[in-house]
Amino acid sequence: MKILRKNARASRPMLDAVLLLCLAGLPLKAESSSRHVITEFGAKGDGRTLNTAAINRAIRACHDAGGGMVWVPDGADLPRVRSLTELGTREARQAFWAHELNSGCAGHTYGASGIFQINRPDWKFGQAFSGLDWGQLPWRDAMHLPGSRQIGLGAALLRSLPWHEMAPATNGFKGSTAAAITPDAEHAMAFTHSGKAITVTLDRFPGVVSARWFDPTTGDTRAASAAPLSPRGEHTFTPPGKNAAGDADWVLVIQAE
């Protein structure tokens, strides 16, 4: 989630337009890019009302819609909040895979509030200049959050492949949240955040390929097909149920034999 402030006053922060991009672990889609205005979820800019619950409702609605924008109306005072909904391990992991493959593996950053605020057990940074408090976790604990390890697993998988040659695959991977492929079609990856089956057009590959599922929560893999596949027609790959964390997201890795 990112907050963009266009104007601020030293004594009393004001918002000309504050836009929260509710990534929520998913790529933004045209059909889910509507604004979720916090006042429509009960927030009040009167300087007295604690708006935590209302903003959290807007964030959750944005997540459930598959992405979009959480919007603070123009000219509104920054609403009082105590602790906004934090994106957890699943959201951080799904954001990594969705955005990484949609960007052609151009890079991804991951952070935790306890680290960049340098919280200590005996001292917390507290509210930022915007008036928001992004968490109280000490930085040594934040370094070992599950999300950090799981994104590290993803990075290790990418390093085992020619990730720097991959480009977003805009077709040929029906049902995927995001996909990427090398120019020679020797290597491809597809991600599903919902456990939806992925139908791959095999004609684009130069020869026989093998496929495997990668569990993004453990780094374990399992075969995605009983035997190597010839480059003809389409093949539907169905994820093997829940991953080790009990979630539905999986990564499909396809490589030439």
N, C-alpha and C positions, 0 to 999 in steps of 0.2 A: 504494500500500500504506500502511496506517495502523496504528500501534501504539497501543493504548489500555491505559494502566497504571492499575490501581486502587489500588495501594499501593506505596510505595517507602521504603526505609530509607537513611539517608545513608551508612552504612558499607558496606552490602551490599544492593544492590537485590534485592528479592524480588517475586515475582509472585503475587498472589491469582488473577488471571485476566488473561493477556495475550492479546488477540485480534488477529490480523493479518487484515485484510480483503483477500483476494487478488483485487483487481479485475481485474488481468491484462488490461486493455483491454476487458472485457466486462461487461455488466450482470449483476447477481446474479440467478439464476433459482432457483425453488423446487426444481427437480429437481437442481440442482447446488450446494446450500447445505450439504452435509455437511462435517463438520470433518476436516481433515487434521492429525492430531496428530503433532507433530514426533518424539515418542519412538517412534512406529510406523515412522519412517523412519531410525531409528538414533541419534537425539540422546540424550545423557545429561546429567543435571543434577548431575554430581559435582564441578563446579568445576575439573576438570582436562581433560576431553575437549573438543577443538575441534570444535564442532558445525556448522561452516559447510556442509559437504557435505550433512549430513542435512537442515538447514533448506532448503537450495537444492532438494533433492529434493522436499520437501513443497510448496514454492512452485511448482515446475514441475508437480507433480501437480495442484495447485489450478488452475493455468492451463489444463492440458489438459482438466480437467473442466468448463471454461467458467465458472469462478468458484467462490467458496465461502469457506472460512475456514481459515487456518493457525493451529493452536491450540497454545499452551504450557500444559501441564497446571497446574491449581490448585496453588499452594504451591511450585512448582518454582523453584529458583534460576535466574536468567537464564543461559541457556546461553552458553558462550564461543563467539564468532564472530569471524571476521577480516574478511570482506566478503561480505554477502549478495548474492544475485542481484539485479542492478539491472534495473528495467523499462527497456527500450530505446525507440528511436524508434517502432517499430511499436506497442508497448503504449501509449505515451503518446498517440499519434494515435488509436488505436482507442478508448481510454478517453474521449477528448474527444468523439468522435462518438456513441458509444453512450450516454454519460451526458448529453450535451447534449440530444440528441433525446428521450431518455427523461424528462428533467426539463422538457420543454416549452421548451427554450432559456432556462432560468432562470439560466445562468451556469456557468462552469468556471474552475478555477485550474490553472496549470501551473508547476512549479518544478523546479529541479535542485539537487542537494546542494552542488555547488561554489559556488552563489550564496548559499544561505541559511547556509552555513558560512563564507562569505567566505574561501575558500581562496586562498592566493597561491602562486606558483611556489616561493617560499622558505619558506613556512609553511603548515602544514595544521592544521585544527582537530582532526582525529583523532577519538577516540571521544567520542560524546555521553554524557550523564549515564546513559543506559540501558546503556552498555557497547558499543553498536553503532557501527561506523565506516561512514558512508554514502558514502564515496568520497573521492578525492584530487584531483579535477579543479579547477584554478584557476578562479575565478569569471569571469574574462574569456573563457576558453574555453567555460565552461558557458553563457554568454549566447548563443553561436552554435551550440549543438547543433542537429542537424537537426530534432529534435522541436519546438523552439521555432519554427522557420520554418514547419513544417507546420501547427502549431496556429494560427499567424498567418494562413495561407492559409484555414483553416476560418473564422476570425473574419471575414476579408474577405468570404467568401461570405455569411455570415449577415448582415453589415451591408448587403448588397445586397438583402436580403429583409426583409419585416416580421417579423423574428424575435421581437420582443417580443409578438406576437399569437399565436404558435404554442403549441399544447398537444400533449401526447403523443397519438399515434394508437394506440389499443389494438386496432383491427381495421381491415381493409381493405388491409393491406400484408403479406400472407402471405409468409413467408420472410425478412423483414427482421429485423435485429438490434434496430433501434429506428426509430421514425418519428414525425414531428410534422406538424401541419397547422393552418392558420389557421381560425378559426370560419366564415369565408365560403367555405372550401375553394378559394380562389384560388391558394394556395401550399401546397406540401407537400414534405417531404423524407423520404427513407428511407435507412437505412444497412445495408450488409451487410459483416460482418467476414470472412466465409468465402467470398465470391464466389458465394453461393447466389442463384438467380434470385428476383426479387420479383414477386409477383402482386398487382396493384393493382385494387381495385374502383372502376371509373370512374364508376359511377352517382352517387357522392357529390359529384362535381364539377359546378358549375353550367353548364358549357359545354365547348367544345372546349379541350383542353389540349395543351401540348407538354412533352416530357420530355428531359432530358439527363443524362449521367453526368458526375460531377465526380471527377477523380483527386485524392484527398486528399494525395498526395505532391508534386504539382507545381502544382495549381490549374487544370490544363488541363481542358477539357470537350469532349464529343462527343455527337452526337445519340443518344438512346436509342430512337427510333422513326423510321421512314422518313418519316412524315408526322404532322401533328397528329391527335389521337385524339378521337373523339366520346365523350360521357359515357354510354356504354352497356356493360353487361357487365363483364368482367374483361380485363386485358391483362397478360401476363407479360413482364417486362423482364429480360433476361439480361446480366449484366455483361460487358464486352468483354475478358475474359481477365485477365491480371495487370496491376496498375498499374505505373507507371514504376519503383517500387522493387522490383518482383518479388513483391509481396504481392497478396492477393486482395480487399482491402477497397476499396469504392467507395461513393459517395454519389449517390443518385438524386434529381434535382430536378424537380419537376412544377409547372408554372405555367399559369394560364388564359391563353388567347390574347387 
